[in-house]
């Protein structure tokens, strides 16, 4: 496992296309922009933070960032483990500073395309959703935190409104989320399921929940292992691909079927059964590169997350193994667009894959036939 950096991005981003045309961009806070990639314009890296001391392009921009914000905040450190009151304090400070920086730089720097990514809503969801949503299994209406989610969104809306007022009526404004949010009902200890199915073997069973590591595994007796997260990523131990592989390549179909049968349904202690979606990446994605997971498992429409720890003594867990968590990602997000020529407000289905084609059209850039999405019908925005 490794952190995907900006160096791993192999396709041109919207600002790369603009840079090739000699047009400037302003990008703040977008994930996978560490280390800061070169562009025509200005960039502040995402929540991953500085790499080798660098987090802006050009490097000289960092001094201006610190001067404007009084101390730029990339993320809420260890947000799942610190006091909830600290989370609220840091999220508000982080969001206010990031939007203040965006307004100042939009007013002082040239740009045809300006993008801000705010990580605050995600951190608020994970920490406070159980106090906000009556559907949550651990809903606590008298916690004192019941208004945190709603009040933060009102604050965030006010920050967006100030940005829109700065931009004026000739620019297109797009607001998009990379995922939605829903209550987290619990976690499936995916490696415990594989252990009990005889698909994973350990040298010794931990006496308490422990993150799975390579040295713990008896590889000569292991067919598969999995990673935790919002869904499970399951890898087969393939001979010739893994260092101590056991699955002969022409038996991978049989091995995948055995794993799928073990994970497609998981019984809860109260007798209920989770019905889970087990997929092969090659059937979900148009192109698969590198060593992708052999299977992806979505537990009960992602209301249950994947817990990768072993030594839990159970197939299910009440909480996330990486810290307190009340929410899981949901597939339905939001996509709002206001642009010259867009016409009156309508509600329609859109995909996250439509964001890039729509931006290319708004910016008057050539369409890219390799992109999977479709541009929403709008006229190009006026360049600044």
Order of alpha helices (4+ residues) and beta strands (2+ residues): alpha-beta-beta-beta-alpha-alpha-beta-alpha-alpha-beta-beta-beta-alpha-beta-beta-alpha-beta-beta-beta-alpha-beta-beta-beta-beta-beta-alpha
